[in-house]
Structure formats: structure tokens, C-alpha cells
Amino acid sequence: MAIWKDARVSWQSVNISTHVRAAAFEMGSKAEDDTVMGDDDEQFVAGMNTWACELELRWVAGSTTGPDHLFGSTGGQSGAFAIRATTAAISAANPNYAGTAVRTNYSFGGSVGGVNVANVSLVAGSDLARTIST
């Protein structure tokens, strides 16, 4: 088991890894109902694949590579997205997942004396490519 502490995340070709506090990446597939008259059980066929990413970032304003600059003005827009478990080279043990994503949510805040954090939701805007070599 690896410890999640060195992920590499990029948005619009900018490495935002130094701002990432947490990342949750999910891939899935929809199951489409294919049941017809005469079937005794519901039956499904493979549908479209899905993917999404939820990010928690250290919120920084006033920087051209900070979360507020990159996500604050991109509502409903798509951008290049990539994530891998570590900053090490892309390999079979460290695959890179990349595609175009649409930013659907951006929020930020904090508490008195606490660190400001931003939360970002990204959903698939293209097919996802899984790369295991550079």
C-alpha cells in the first residue's frame, strides 16, 4: 500500500500539485437497461464510461498558477486535466490519466485562524487516456 502524499495534478497544462491537499479520482461505467418483454430478470448492457475528480486545494489568490486564477474564472469551461499517484515518471506502476475536464464546481473558504481551502469538481469532457510510458 502506498501513502498518498506525492500526487501530480495538472489543470490547463499547469502543474497544481503544490496546492493539492486531497484528490479523489473516480472512473465508472453506466449500465443501460436492456430488458425486454419475456425476460424474468432485469438485464443490462455496458453503456458509456464516466470519470470525475474532486480536489481540495490550498486557496491562493493573486498568482497566475494559483487555484483562484485557474478555477475562479473557468465555470462551465473545459481544460486539459491529468493526474497520477506520484510525481515520479509515468510507468506501469504510476499510470497517468489524462483528458479534457469540465469544471462544474468551485468553492473556497476557511475558519478564523485556519488555512483557506478551495474545493473543485471536474467531470469528463472527453475520453480518458491511461498512459503507462512516456
BAMAR-769325 format. One record per residue: residue number from 1; residue in one letter; x, y, z of N, C-alpha, C in turn. Coordinates in pm, 1 decimal, always signed. Example, Ala and Ser with C-alpha at 12.3 -4.5 7.8 and 13.67 -1.06 7.14 Angstrom:
<atoms>
[atom 1 'a' [+1319.0 -569.0 +780.0] [+1230.0 -450.0 +780.0] [+1320.0 -330.0 +780.0]]
[atom 2 's' [+1285.0 -225.0 +708.0] [+1367.0 -106.0 +714.0] [+1290.0 +3.0 +787.0]]
</atoms>
This chain:
<atoms>
[atom 1 'm' [+83.9 -117.5 +0.0] [+0.0 +0.0 +0.0] [+88.4 +123.7 +0.0]]
[atom 2 'a' [+56.2 +216.7 -86.3] [+131.1 +341.4 -94.0] [+63.2 +449.1 -10.0]]
[atom 3 'i' [+141.0 +543.4 +35.3] [+86.9 +657.3 +108.3] [+65.5 +769.4 +9.0]]
[atom 4 'w' [-53.4 +826.2 +8.5] [-91.7 +931.8 -85.7] [-31.7 +1062.5 -36.1]]
[atom 5 'k' [+86.5 +1100.7 -90.5] [+148.5 +1225.5 -46.6] [+224.4 +1298.5 -155.9]]
[atom 6 'd' [+229.7 +1242.2 -274.9] [+314.1 +1299.6 -378.9] [+244.9 +1297.1 -514.9]]
[atom 7 'a' [+113.2 +1313.7 -516.7] [+40.0 +1306.5 -643.6] [+78.4 +1422.5 -735.1]]
[atom 8 'r' [+64.7 +1399.4 -864.5] [+85.7 +1506.7 -962.5] [-47.8 +1534.0 -1030.4]]
[atom 9 'v' [-92.8 +1659.2 -1021.0] [-219.9 +1701.2 -1078.0] [-194.9 +1825.1 -1162.5]]
[atom 10 's' [-251.1 +1825.6 -1282.8] [-239.3 +1946.6 -1365.1] [-375.6 +1984.6 -1421.6]]
[atom 11 'w' [-394.1 +2115.2 -1439.9] [-516.2 +2171.6 -1497.3] [-473.6 +2277.7 -1596.7]]
[atom 12 'q' [-525.4 +2270.5 -1717.0] [-491.9 +2362.7 -1824.6] [-339.4 +2371.4 -1843.2]]
[atom 13 's' [-276.7 +2254.4 -1835.6] [-131.8 +2237.2 -1853.7] [-47.0 +2304.0 -1746.1]]
[atom 14 'v' [-107.1 +2342.5 -1632.0] [-33.1 +2399.1 -1519.7] [-28.4 +2295.3 -1408.4]]
[atom 15 'n' [+91.4 +2264.4 -1360.7] [+107.9 +2170.4 -1250.2] [+58.4 +2238.6 -1122.2]]
[atom 16 'i' [-49.7 +2187.4 -1064.1] [-106.3 +2246.6 -942.4] [-79.6 +2160.5 -819.2]]
[atom 17 's' [+10.9 +2064.6 -832.2] [+37.2 +1968.5 -725.1] [+71.7 +2034.0 -592.0]]
[atom 18 't' [+145.1 +2145.3 -594.3] [+185.7 +2209.2 -468.8] [+68.8 +2272.6 -394.5]]
[atom 19 'h' [-46.9 +2283.9 -458.5] [-165.8 +2338.5 -393.6] [-262.9 +2229.2 -348.5]]
[atom 20 'v' [-246.9 +2106.9 -397.9] [-342.4 +1999.1 -370.9] [-326.5 +1946.7 -228.3]]
[atom 21 'r' [-438.2 +1945.2 -155.5] [-441.2 +1887.4 -20.8] [-502.9 +1748.1 -23.3]]
[atom 22 'a' [-596.4 +1725.8 -116.2] [-661.3 +1595.7 -130.1] [-717.7 +1584.9 -271.3]]
[atom 23 'a' [-718.7 +1462.8 -322.4] [-774.5 +1437.9 -455.5] [-846.1 +1303.8 -453.8]]
[atom 24 'a' [-962.9 +1300.7 -514.3] [-1038.4 +1176.0 -528.9] [-1074.8 +1162.1 -676.5]]
[atom 25 'f' [-1018.4 +1061.8 -741.3] [-1039.5 +1038.5 -883.4] [-1124.1 +913.7 -898.5]]
[atom 26 'e' [-1227.2 +921.7 -982.5] [-1319.6 +809.5 -996.9] [-1347.9 +781.7 -1143.9]]
[atom 27 'm' [-1342.6 +653.4 -1178.8] [-1381.6 +608.5 -1312.4] [-1496.2 +510.7 -1295.7]]
[atom 28 'g' [-1587.9 +512.0 -1390.1] [-1700.3 +420.0 -1382.5] [-1756.7 +391.4 -1519.8]]
[atom 29 's' [-1858.5 +310.0 -1521.4] [-1931.0 +278.4 -1644.9] [-2078.7 +273.8 -1612.7]]
[atom 30 'k' [-2157.7 +328.7 -1701.6] [-2301.7 +322.3 -1683.6] [-2351.8 +189.0 -1736.5]]
[atom 31 'a' [-2452.1 +136.2 -1669.7] [-2518.4 +14.3 -1715.0] [-2654.2 +54.6 -1770.9]]
[atom 32 'e' [-2679.9 +20.4 -1896.3] [-2805.3 +57.9 -1962.0] [-2902.1 -59.8 -1960.0]]
[atom 33 'd' [-3024.4 -31.5 -1923.2] [-3127.3 -134.7 -1914.1] [-3158.9 -189.8 -2053.3]]
[atom 34 'd' [-3145.6 -321.8 -2068.0] [-3169.6 -389.0 -2195.7] [-3280.8 -494.0 -2181.1]]
[atom 35 't' [-3363.6 -478.1 -2077.7] [-3469.7 -574.2 -2050.0] [-3579.9 -563.0 -2155.6]]
[atom 36 'v' [-3628.4 -678.8 -2200.4] [-3736.8 -682.2 -2299.0] [-3849.0 -772.3 -2247.7]]
[atom 37 'm' [-3962.1 -764.9 -2313.9] [-4075.9 -848.7 -2276.8] [-4034.4 -995.8 -2279.9]]
[atom 38 'g' [-4075.9 -1069.3 -2179.8] [-4043.5 -1210.7 -2171.6] [-3924.8 -1239.1 -2079.6]]
[atom 39 'd' [-3842.0 -1137.5 -2049.6] [-3730.4 -1158.1 -1956.5] [-3786.1 -1171.4 -1815.5]]
[atom 40 'd' [-3727.4 -1261.1 -1736.7] [-3767.4 -1275.9 -1597.5] [-3687.6 -1184.2 -1505.8]]
[atom 41 'd' [-3570.3 -1145.5 -1549.3] [-3483.6 -1059.0 -1469.4] [-3445.2 -935.8 -1549.7]]
[atom 42 'e' [-3419.6 -828.9 -1480.0] [-3368.3 -710.2 -1546.6] [-3233.6 -744.9 -1607.2]]
[atom 43 'q' [-3207.8 -696.0 -1726.2] [-3080.2 -723.0 -1792.8] [-3019.0 -591.5 -1838.1]]
[atom 44 'f' [-2887.1 -583.9 -1830.0] [-2816.1 -460.9 -1862.6] [-2704.8 -486.6 -1962.3]]
[atom 45 'v' [-2671.3 -384.4 -2038.6] [-2555.7 -388.0 -2127.9] [-2464.8 -272.3 -2087.7]]
[atom 46 'a' [-2337.4 -285.7 -2124.0] [-2241.1 -180.7 -2091.2] [-2275.6 -53.2 -2165.6]]
[atom 47 'g' [-2274.8 +56.8 -2092.6] [-2301.7 +187.7 -2151.0] [-2174.4 +270.3 -2158.6]]
[atom 48 'm' [-2188.8 +398.1 -2146.9] [-2076.7 +490.2 -2158.4] [-1991.0 +488.9 -2031.5]]
[atom 49 'n' [-1861.8 +511.5 -2049.9] [-1771.4 +526.4 -1936.1] [-1784.6 +667.6 -1879.9]]
[atom 50 't' [-1754.0 +681.9 -1752.6] [-1756.8 +811.0 -1685.6] [-1628.4 +828.4 -1605.7]]
[atom 51 'w' [-1591.6 +952.0 -1581.8] [-1482.3 +980.8 -1489.3] [-1500.0 +1119.8 -1432.1]]
[atom 52 'a' [-1445.3 +1140.0 -1313.1] [-1457.4 +1268.5 -1244.8] [-1346.6 +1280.1 -1141.1]]
[atom 53 'c' [-1321.8 +1401.0 -1097.1] [-1221.1 +1424.4 -993.9] [-1269.0 +1534.4 -900.3]]
[atom 54 'e' [-1251.5 +1511.6 -771.5] [-1279.1 +1611.2 -668.4] [-1145.1 +1650.9 -608.3]]
[atom 55 'l' [-1119.1 +1780.6 -603.0] [-993.2 +1830.7 -548.9] [-1018.3 +1921.5 -429.9]]
[atom 56 'e' [-932.4 +1910.6 -329.5] [-927.6 +2008.3 -220.9] [-791.1 +2073.9 -232.6]]
[atom 57 'l' [-790.1 +2205.5 -242.5] [-666.8 +2279.2 -267.8] [-643.1 +2384.3 -161.2]]
[atom 58 'r' [-517.5 +2416.8 -140.6] [-483.5 +2533.5 -59.9] [-517.7 +2654.5 -146.0]]
[atom 59 'w' [-608.0 +2738.8 -98.2] [-655.8 +2851.3 -177.5] [-551.6 +2962.2 -180.6]]
[atom 60 'v' [-517.7 +3008.0 -299.9] [-422.1 +3116.8 -319.2] [-478.7 +3210.5 -424.9]]
[atom 61 'a' [-481.6 +3338.2 -393.8] [-524.9 +3439.3 -491.2] [-402.7 +3520.7 -533.6]]
[atom 62 'g' [-413.7 +3587.3 -646.5] [-308.0 +3677.3 -690.1] [-190.2 +3610.4 -757.8]]
[atom 63 's' [-199.9 +3481.4 -784.7] [-93.4 +3408.2 -851.7] [-148.2 +3351.8 -982.1]]
[atom 64 't' [-70.7 +3359.5 -1088.4] [-118.2 +3306.8 -1217.2] [-119.1 +3154.8 -1220.6]]
[atom 65 't' [-61.2 +3090.1 -1120.3] [-65.0 +2944.3 -1112.4] [-144.1 +2896.4 -990.3]]
[atom 66 'g' [-208.0 +2988.7 -919.9] [-285.4 +2952.7 -801.0] [-426.6 +2909.7 -834.8]]
[atom 67 'p' [-491.2 +2838.7 -742.9] [-625.7 +2787.5 -765.9] [-729.1 +2893.4 -803.3]]
[atom 68 'd' [-724.7 +3010.7 -740.4] [-827.7 +3109.6 -772.0] [-815.5 +3158.3 -915.5]]
[atom 69 'h' [-694.6 +3180.6 -961.3] [-674.9 +3224.3 -1100.2] [-717.7 +3114.7 -1198.0]]
[atom 70 'l' [-680.6 +2990.1 -1167.6] [-705.7 +2879.8 -1259.7] [-850.8 +2831.1 -1259.7]]
[atom 71 'f' [-916.5 +2833.3 -1144.1] [-1051.8 +2778.2 -1135.7] [-1160.4 +2883.1 -1118.4]]
[atom 72 'g' [-1126.6 +3001.4 -1069.3] [-1225.6 +3103.7 -1041.2] [-1294.2 +3160.2 -1163.6]]
[atom 73 's' [-1229.4 +3150.5 -1277.4] [-1287.3 +3209.0 -1398.1] [-1315.6 +3104.7 -1505.9]]
[atom 74 't' [-1323.4 +2976.9 -1466.5] [-1340.6 +2871.9 -1567.5] [-1471.2 +2794.8 -1551.9]]
[atom 75 'g' [-1573.4 +2856.7 -1495.0] [-1701.3 +2788.5 -1476.9] [-1760.2 +2740.6 -1607.8]]
[atom 76 'g' [-1790.9 +2613.5 -1614.1] [-1850.8 +2556.6 -1733.1] [-1755.9 +2543.9 -1850.1]]
[atom 77 'q' [-1630.0 +2577.8 -1828.9] [-1531.3 +2566.3 -1935.6] [-1454.8 +2436.0 -1921.7]]
[atom 78 's' [-1397.6 +2391.9 -2031.3] [-1317.6 +2270.4 -2027.5] [-1169.9 +2305.4 -2032.9]]
[atom 79 'g' [-1088.8 +2213.7 -1984.8] [-944.8 +2232.9 -1985.8] [-874.5 +2099.3 -1978.5]]
[atom 80 'a' [-747.4 +2100.4 -2013.3] [-666.1 +1979.1 -2005.0] [-648.4 +1942.2 -1858.3]]
[atom 81 'f' [-666.8 +1814.0 -1827.9] [-654.2 +1763.7 -1691.1] [-570.5 +1637.5 -1692.9]]
[atom 82 'a' [-484.7 +1621.4 -1592.2] [-407.1 +1498.1 -1577.3] [-381.2 +1472.3 -1429.6]]
[atom 83 'i' [-377.4 +1343.8 -1394.1] [-348.0 +1305.4 -1256.7] [-271.9 +1173.7 -1257.1]]
[atom 84 'r' [-178.0 +1162.7 -1165.3] [-111.0 +1034.6 -1139.8] [-72.5 +1030.0 -993.1]]
[atom 85 'a' [-49.7 +910.3 -942.3] [-31.5 +889.3 -798.5] [+91.7 +956.7 -740.7]]
[atom 86 't' [+199.0 +965.3 -818.9] [+320.5 +1030.3 -769.7] [+379.7 +1118.3 -879.1]]
[atom 87 't' [+476.1 +1200.0 -839.8] [+545.1 +1285.4 -935.9] [+653.5 +1209.8 -1011.5]]
[atom 88 'a' [+672.5 +1083.8 -976.9] [+772.3 +1001.1 -1046.7] [+730.8 +984.5 -1193.0]]
[atom 89 'a' [+822.6 +933.1 -1271.0] [+797.8 +912.7 -1413.8] [+674.5 +824.2 -1436.4]]
[atom 90 'i' [+606.7 +848.0 -1545.9] [+492.5 +766.0 -1585.1] [+542.3 +624.8 -1612.4]]
[atom 91 's' [+474.9 +526.0 -1555.3] [+513.6 +385.6 -1572.5] [+392.5 +297.9 -1542.7]]
[atom 92 'a' [+409.3 +166.9 -1559.0] [+300.2 +74.4 -1527.1] [+261.7 +85.4 -1379.8]]
[atom 93 'a' [+358.9 +118.8 -1294.1] [+332.3 +134.7 -1151.7] [+283.1 +274.9 -1116.5]]
[atom 94 'n' [+289.4 +367.6 -1212.2] [+247.8 +506.2 -1190.3] [+178.8 +559.7 -1315.9]]
[atom 95 'p' [+62.8 +501.7 -1351.2] [-4.3 +543.8 -1474.7] [-53.2 +687.9 -1467.5]]
[atom 96 'n' [-54.5 +751.4 -1583.1] [-104.6 +887.7 -1595.7] [-243.4 +881.5 -1659.6]]
[atom 97 'y' [-339.8 +948.0 -1598.0] [-475.5 +956.1 -1650.7] [-496.6 +1098.9 -1699.4]]
[atom 98 'a' [-534.4 +1114.8 -1824.2] [-546.6 +1248.8 -1879.9] [-665.1 +1259.0 -1974.5]]
[atom 99 'g' [-719.2 +1379.0 -1980.8] [-828.9 +1407.1 -2072.0] [-869.1 +1552.2 -2057.8]]
[atom 100 't' [-976.8 +1586.3 -2122.1] [-1033.4 +1719.4 -2106.6] [-1142.5 +1709.6 -2001.4]]
[atom 101 'a' [-1140.3 +1802.7 -1906.7] [-1239.8 +1803.1 -1799.5] [-1317.6 +1933.8 -1802.0]]
[atom 102 'v' [-1438.0 +1929.4 -1747.6] [-1521.0 +2048.5 -1732.1] [-1530.3 +2078.8 -1583.3]]
[atom 103 'r' [-1498.4 +2202.2 -1546.7] [-1509.0 +2242.4 -1406.5] [-1654.8 +2273.8 -1376.8]]
[atom 104 't' [-1715.4 +2195.2 -1286.3] [-1857.2 +2213.8 -1254.9] [-1879.8 +2283.6 -1122.1]]
[atom 105 'n' [-1781.1 +2283.6 -1033.4] [-1797.4 +2347.4 -903.4] [-1664.3 +2405.3 -857.4]]
[atom 106 'y' [-1671.6 +2521.9 -794.1] [-1554.7 +2584.7 -733.2] [-1603.9 +2660.8 -611.9]]
[atom 107 's' [-1551.6 +2626.8 -495.7] [-1587.5 +2698.5 -374.0] [-1462.8 +2712.0 -287.7]]
[atom 108 'f' [-1460.8 +2813.9 -204.9] [-1347.0 +2827.7 -114.4] [-1392.8 +2891.8 +15.2]]
[atom 109 'g' [-1312.7 +2873.1 +119.2] [-1344.5 +2930.4 +248.9] [-1250.9 +2875.5 +354.5]]
[atom 110 'g' [-1279.1 +2909.2 +475.1] [-1197.7 +2865.1 +587.9] [-1259.5 +2914.5 +716.7]]
[atom 111 's' [-1188.2 +2894.7 +823.8] [-1235.5 +2940.2 +953.9] [-1132.2 +3035.9 +1013.1]]
[atom 112 'v' [-1170.1 +3108.3 +1115.8] [-1080.6 +3203.5 +1179.1] [-952.7 +3131.4 +1222.0]]
[atom 113 'g' [-842.1 +3182.8 +1176.4] [-712.9 +3124.4 +1212.2] [-676.0 +3001.3 +1132.4]]
[atom 114 'g' [-763.5 +2957.9 +1042.4] [-737.1 +2836.6 +965.1] [-687.2 +2867.7 +824.9]]
[atom 115 'v' [-646.8 +2764.6 +756.9] [-599.7 +2776.5 +619.3] [-720.2 +2784.4 +526.5]]
[atom 116 'n' [-716.0 +2876.9 +431.3] [-821.3 +2883.8 +329.8] [-807.7 +2763.4 +237.4]]
[atom 117 'v' [-919.3 +2698.1 +207.8] [-918.1 +2585.0 +116.1] [-1020.3 +2607.7 +5.8]]
[atom 118 'a' [-991.8 +2550.8 -108.9] [-1083.4 +2554.8 -223.1] [-1122.3 +2412.1 -257.3]]
[atom 119 'n' [-1246.2 +2394.2 -298.8] [-1294.8 +2264.9 -345.6] [-1335.9 +2278.7 -491.0]]
[atom 120 'v' [-1289.1 +2185.1 -573.3] [-1313.3 +2190.0 -716.9] [-1368.3 +2055.6 -762.2]]
[atom 121 's' [-1472.0 +2059.8 -845.5] [-1528.2 +1938.9 -905.6] [-1503.4 +1943.5 -1055.4]]
[atom 122 'l' [-1449.2 +1835.1 -1108.0] [-1423.6 +1821.8 -1251.2] [-1492.8 +1696.4 -1301.5]]
[atom 123 'v' [-1555.5 +1705.1 -1418.7] [-1618.2 +1588.3 -1480.6] [-1564.8 +1571.3 -1622.2]]
[atom 124 'a' [-1585.0 +1453.4 -1675.9] [-1533.2 +1419.5 -1808.8] [-1582.2 +1516.1 -1913.6]]
[atom 125 'g' [-1488.7 +1562.0 -1996.3] [-1519.7 +1643.7 -2111.3] [-1468.1 +1578.7 -2238.5]]
[atom 126 's' [-1404.8 +1460.7 -2220.3] [-1350.9 +1385.2 -2331.7] [-1327.6 +1241.7 -2285.1]]
[atom 127 'd' [-1283.3 +1159.6 -2378.1] [-1239.4 +1025.6 -2338.8] [-1117.8 +1040.2 -2248.1]]
[atom 128 'l' [-1097.3 +941.9 -2162.9] [-984.7 +940.9 -2070.7] [-874.3 +852.9 -2126.6]]
[atom 129 'a' [-752.3 +903.2 -2126.4] [-638.0 +824.3 -2172.4] [-557.5 +779.3 -2051.7]]
[atom 130 'r' [-525.1 +651.5 -2047.0] [-439.6 +596.2 -1942.4] [-306.5 +562.4 -2008.4]]
[atom 131 't' [-200.7 +630.0 -1963.9] [-68.4 +613.5 -2023.2] [+24.9 +549.1 -1921.9]]
[atom 132 'i' [+104.2 +451.0 -1967.6] [+198.5 +386.5 -1876.6] [+344.0 +402.3 -1922.9]]
[atom 133 's' [+365.7 +481.6 -2026.9] [+502.8 +513.3 -2068.0] [+504.3 +651.6 -2132.6]]
[atom 134 't' [+621.2 +713.6 -2129.5] [+631.3 +848.2 -2188.2] [+687.8 +842.0 -2328.0]]
</atoms>
